[in-house]
Amino acid sequence: MRRVAVLLLGGLAGCAATDPLLNQETWRPSGANEANIVAQLANPADAFHGREPVGGGDGQTAAVAVLRVRIDRVKALPDSSLTDLRVQGSGSAGATAGGP
């Protein structure tokens, strides 16, 4: 039993020589992906911290809105008067845009 344990430990010691994370000749992360993402942002600081909403944020209003969704009491959207959507046909057609 002791001999098996010594052989196993000896075998594990050899793993360090082939471990790609310890091998200096393998690929290393260089931060190129993060640099590309930051280069695409209008304000690079947004990658590291968020922005406060214009006019400040109101957490209480947001929390009440989430509560309404959870209890299924979502407020209806106001009528935009841009188009009138009506269901056409007897089931499978869906909604189409059109006038009266």
C-alpha positions as CSV (number, residue, x, y, z in Angstrom):
1,M,0.0,0.0,0.0
2,R,2.8,2.4,0.9
3,R,4.5,1.6,-2.4
4,V,1.3,2.6,-4.4
5,A,1.1,5.9,-2.4
6,V,4.7,6.8,-3.2
7,L,4.2,6.0,-6.9
8,L,1.0,8.1,-7.1
9,L,2.7,11.1,-5.4
10,G,5.7,10.7,-7.7
11,G,3.4,10.8,-10.7
12,L,1.6,13.9,-9.5
13,A,4.9,15.7,-9.0
14,G,5.5,15.3,-12.8
15,C,2.3,17.2,-13.6
16,A,3.8,20.5,-12.8
17,A,6.2,20.2,-15.8
18,T,3.3,19.8,-18.2
19,D,0.7,22.1,-16.6
20,P,-0.2,24.7,-19.3
21,L,-0.9,27.4,-16.7
22,L,2.6,27.0,-15.3
23,N,4.4,26.7,-18.7
24,Q,5.9,30.1,-19.8
25,E,5.7,29.1,-23.5
26,T,1.9,28.9,-23.7
27,W,-0.7,31.6,-24.3
28,R,-1.2,34.1,-21.5
29,P,-4.2,36.5,-21.3
30,S,-3.1,40.0,-22.4
31,G,-6.2,42.0,-21.7
32,A,-6.9,42.5,-25.5
33,N,-10.6,41.5,-25.2
34,E,-11.2,44.1,-22.4
35,A,-9.3,46.7,-24.4
36,N,-11.5,46.1,-27.5
37,I,-14.7,46.4,-25.5
38,V,-13.5,49.7,-23.8
39,A,-12.5,51.0,-27.3
40,Q,-16.1,50.6,-28.5
41,L,-17.7,52.5,-25.6
42,A,-18.7,56.2,-26.0
43,N,-17.5,56.7,-22.4
44,P,-14.8,54.1,-21.5
45,A,-15.4,54.7,-17.8
46,D,-18.8,53.0,-18.3
47,A,-17.0,49.7,-18.4
48,F,-15.9,50.0,-14.8
49,H,-18.9,51.7,-13.1
50,G,-22.4,52.7,-14.0
51,R,-24.0,56.0,-14.7
52,E,-26.5,57.8,-12.6
53,P,-29.7,58.4,-14.6
54,V,-30.3,61.9,-16.0
55,G,-32.1,63.8,-13.3
56,G,-31.0,61.4,-10.6
57,G,-32.4,58.0,-9.8
58,D,-35.5,57.1,-7.8
59,G,-35.1,53.6,-6.3
60,Q,-38.6,53.8,-4.7
61,T,-40.3,54.3,-8.0
62,A,-38.4,51.4,-9.6
63,A,-39.2,49.1,-6.6
64,V,-42.9,49.9,-6.9
65,A,-42.8,49.1,-10.6
66,V,-41.2,45.7,-9.9
67,L,-43.8,45.0,-7.3
68,R,-46.6,45.7,-9.7
69,V,-45.1,43.2,-12.2
70,R,-44.8,40.6,-9.5
71,I,-48.4,40.9,-8.3
72,D,-49.7,41.2,-11.9
73,R,-51.0,44.7,-11.7
74,V,-49.0,46.3,-14.5
75,K,-50.2,49.7,-15.6
76,A,-51.5,49.9,-19.2
77,L,-49.5,51.9,-21.7
78,P,-51.0,55.2,-22.7
79,D,-52.7,55.3,-26.2
80,S,-50.2,56.8,-28.6
81,S,-52.8,57.4,-31.4
82,L,-50.3,56.4,-34.0
83,T,-52.0,53.2,-35.2
84,D,-54.9,51.0,-34.5
85,L,-54.1,47.3,-34.0
86,R,-56.9,44.8,-34.4
87,V,-57.0,41.0,-34.5
88,Q,-58.2,39.8,-37.9
89,G,-59.6,36.4,-38.7
90,S,-60.6,33.5,-36.4
91,G,-57.4,32.7,-34.5
92,S,-54.2,32.1,-36.3
93,A,-53.8,35.3,-38.2
94,G,-52.5,37.5,-35.4
95,A,-52.6,41.3,-35.3
96,T,-52.3,43.7,-38.2
97,A,-52.0,47.4,-38.5
98,G,-54.8,49.3,-40.2
99,G,-57.4,51.9,-39.9
100,P,-61.1,51.6,-39.0
